[in-house]
Every structure is written in C-alpha cells, then in structure tokens.
C-alpha cells in the first residue's frame, strides 16, 4: 500500500489532500523509505497509541503465519522486486487506512484483519474525493 500511495501521492496533493504514514516500529526502515521511494512523511508510533485509539486489535503469531492473503501479497511484491523488510516487533499490530477530514475527524476507517490487509486504492481515493 505504501508504494501505491506513493504513486497516487501527486494526484492526492494536487486535489488538496495529503498522505501521512504511521508505523509501529523500525525508524531506520521509515527513514530509508522516505529517502528512497516514499514522497510523504512516515511517523513512528512505537507505543501503539494510534492503534489503541482506533481499537485496531492485534493478531496472534498463528494467525500471522497462516495469513494466506498476506503471504500472497508478499509473494507478488517479491516478484516485483519489492522486498519486505525485517519485521520488527510488529507482526501483531494490524494495519489500517484512514481518511481524515479538514476538521481532523475520521471520515473513513478501514481496519485490516491481518498484515498486508488493505482496501483497494480506488476505494481509498473515492473516500478522499468525497471530502475534496
């Protein structure tokens, strides 16, 4: 999803929006991504304040290991030469996508059920377009 948002970033900004990523750990990975391929800011939330506030929950190690959708997505990314970095302390943290309005209210929230569970980018952009 980071790469898809990077591709859509110019269009989002041209239409008055913004993109901010939040990650649970590994500041060195965020720094590397911002220096090499991500045109927007990635913020760290090591204590998982945002995850807790949004009630995203966590997944067990067993659910992580047997998450076929995630492994399929990782395989596709690997085939495109986009390799997953080291998973650092964060396999249990579930992903989310938010669209926030100008008054800082959450207008759209997608709660992932496992690592690499994101909505289609078209859905996210559609929700954003409703606000712009």
C-alpha positions in Angstrom: 0.0 0.0 0.0 2.9 2.4 0.7 4.0 2.1 -2.9 0.5 2.5 -4.3 0.0 5.7 -2.2 3.4 6.9 -3.4 2.2 6.6 -6.9 -1.1 8.3 -6.2 0.6 11.0 -4.0 1.0 13.7 -6.7 -2.7 13.4 -7.6 -3.8 13.5 -3.9 -1.8 16.6 -3.3 -3.0 18.3 -6.5 -6.5 17.8 -5.2 -5.9 19.3 -1.8 -5.2 16.2 0.1 -2.2 14.8 2.0 -0.7 11.4 2.9 1.0 10.6 6.2 2.1 7.0 7.1 2.3 5.7 10.6 4.4 2.7 11.5 4.7 0.9 14.8 8.5 0.5 14.9 11.7 0.5 13.0 12.5 4.1 12.4 15.5 3.1 10.3 13.1 1.5 7.8 10.9 4.6 7.7 14.0 6.8 7.1 15.2 4.5 4.3 11.8 4.5 2.6 11.5 8.3 2.8 15.0 8.7 1.4 14.5 6.3 -1.5 10.8 5.8 -2.5 8.1 7.3 -0.4 7.3 11.0 -1.1 5.4 11.5 2.1 6.2 11.5 5.8 6.2 8.3 7.8 5.7 8.8 11.5 6.6 6.3 14.3 4.1 5.1 16.9 6.3 2.7 18.9 3.9 2.6 21.9 0.9 1.9 19.5 -1.1 4.9 20.7 -2.9 5.3 17.4 -3.6 1.5 17.1 -5.1 1.6 20.6 -7.1 4.7 20.0 -8.6 3.2 16.8 -9.1 -0.1 18.5 -7.4 -2.0 15.8 -6.6 -5.0 17.9 -3.8 -7.4 17.3 -3.2 -10.8 15.7 -1.7 -13.9 17.1 1.5 -15.5 15.8 -0.5 -18.4 14.4 -2.8 -16.0 12.5 0.2 -14.2 11.1 1.9 -17.4 10.0 -1.3 -18.7 8.3 -2.5 -15.5 6.8 -2.6 -16.7 3.2 -3.7 -13.3 1.8 -0.6 -11.6 3.4 1.8 -14.3 2.1 0.2 -14.0 -1.4 0.7 -10.2 -1.3 4.3 -10.6 -0.1 4.9 -13.1 -3.0 3.6 -10.6 -5.5 5.7 -7.8 -4.1 8.8 -10.1 -4.1 8.1 -10.9 -7.7 8.0 -7.2 -8.5 11.4 -6.8 -6.7 9.7 -5.0 -3.7 11.0 -7.0 -0.8 9.5 -6.9 2.7 12.0 -5.5 5.2 12.7 -7.1 8.5 9.6 -7.5 10.6 10.4 -5.7 13.8 8.2 -6.1 16.8 5.2 -5.5 14.7 3.7 -8.7 13.3 0.8 -8.5 15.9 -0.1 -4.9 15.0 -2.9 -4.7 12.5 -2.9 -2.2 9.6 -5.5 0.5 8.9 -6.2 3.1 6.4 -7.8 6.4 7.4 -9.2 9.3 5.5 -9.4 12.3 7.8 -11.4 15.5 7.0 -10.2 19.1 7.4 -11.6 19.2 11.0 -9.4 16.1 11.9 -12.4 13.8 12.1 -12.1 10.3 10.7 -14.3 10.2 7.6 -13.2 6.7 6.6 -11.5 3.9 8.5 -10.5 0.5 7.1 -9.4 -1.9 9.8 -7.2 -4.7 8.4 -7.7 -8.2 9.7 -4.1 -9.2 9.1 -0.8 -7.9 7.9 -1.0 -6.7 4.3 -4.8 -6.4 4.5 -5.6 -3.1 2.9 -8.6 -1.9 0.9 -8.2 -1.3 -2.9 -6.5 2.1 -3.5 -9.5 3.1 -5.7 -11.8 2.7 -2.6 -9.5 5.0 -0.5 -9.3 7.6 -3.3 -13.0 7.5 -3.7 -13.5 8.2 0.0 -10.9 11.0 -0.2 -12.7 12.5 -3.2 -15.9 12.8 -1.2 -14.1 15.3 1.1 -12.3 17.4 -1.6 
